[in-house]
């Protein structure tokens, strides 16, 4: 993605500088205004987007499973089964061998 941005940016910079004509000050000022505007737009988008934290994907998974269950889908075999849901033997620390969890 960065290479595409560099390619497009090099053409945009050249076009902005050529649009200024013979005015050297405008040739330096116009790209600055464009870059500043893009920075402010990006900052505005950050303020408008919802918060994305460390546990966002887990919350989305829970809401999606609740949605499927509410609409009649069987979610009993969806995702990985936890050690509590399977009838496996664990050691004193609660560790379940991989062979018992996923089969041989």
Secondary structure, 3 states (H helix, E strand, C coil): CHHHHHHHHHHHHHHHHHHCCCCHHHHHHHHHHHHHHHHHHHHHHHHHCCCCCCCHHHHHHHHHHHHHHHCCCCCCCCCCCCCCCCCCCCCCCCCCCHHHHHCC
